[in-house]
């Protein structure tokens, strides 16, 4: 069984855990603590909500599809120009 | 797209590909590793430049560099490879405009992001913010170096390592900036008036 961790250790790693970037057995240890600790669980909820709201923001400006099509055309032209 | 821009792009392609002796398989590798990443490249370029035309130019520059280097690419982690190329391309673009920024790439990238948001953009952003969600206002209130990390990781869904490649900073710095940024966003949201 993984060694237990305290609230301070979890607070230091909580956001890395939420990003899915926690390495080694820390993921399991943080998860176990979050299952038991009300205060850390609330912290998890708060940062999860912020991360979800940020993820929902538009990632690029309008007309993205037109820009992407121009870039696809540009990619194709690179190959054509190189082979001609 | 206007005709002047078309001419410029065509000229760049022609000149830049004169030195490319495309061996068999080069196009296939380009299509396999590079083309599927176009959308990510554009989104990241926009995060860096904060300008649609500059973002498109930066991606084009990245594509040309990637095509020239595709033979030397080992096929592992194409996104990270392309993001490194993009970062180098952007640093060179800034150096051409501002030769005095030759010595500190991290500083250069920070200035790139700061200077890209010109006065017109700032005014447009301010106007947009009157209708923006609280989370957008909180994000916009962050200093550029913190906002960039949030945009790359939370909005564009890059890994810590990929964001570090783009910004030319250690992964640990990505983590510390990201975590501080989210704490600031949280404080901003907690201090915002609640809508009735």
Interface residues (C-beta under 8 A of the other chain):
Chain A: X15 X16 X19 X21 X46 X47 X50 X51 X53 X54 X55 X57 X59 X60 X61 X63 X64 X67 X68 X70 X71 X72 X74 X75 X77 X78 X79 X81 X82 X83
Chain B: X1 X9 X10 X13 X14 X17 X20 X22 X26 X27 X30 X31 X34 X35 X38 X39 X41 X42 X43 X46 X52 X55 X56 X59 X60 X63 X64 X67 X133 X135 X136 X139 X150 X153 X154 X155 X156 X157 X159 X160 X175 X178 X179 X182 X185 X186 X189
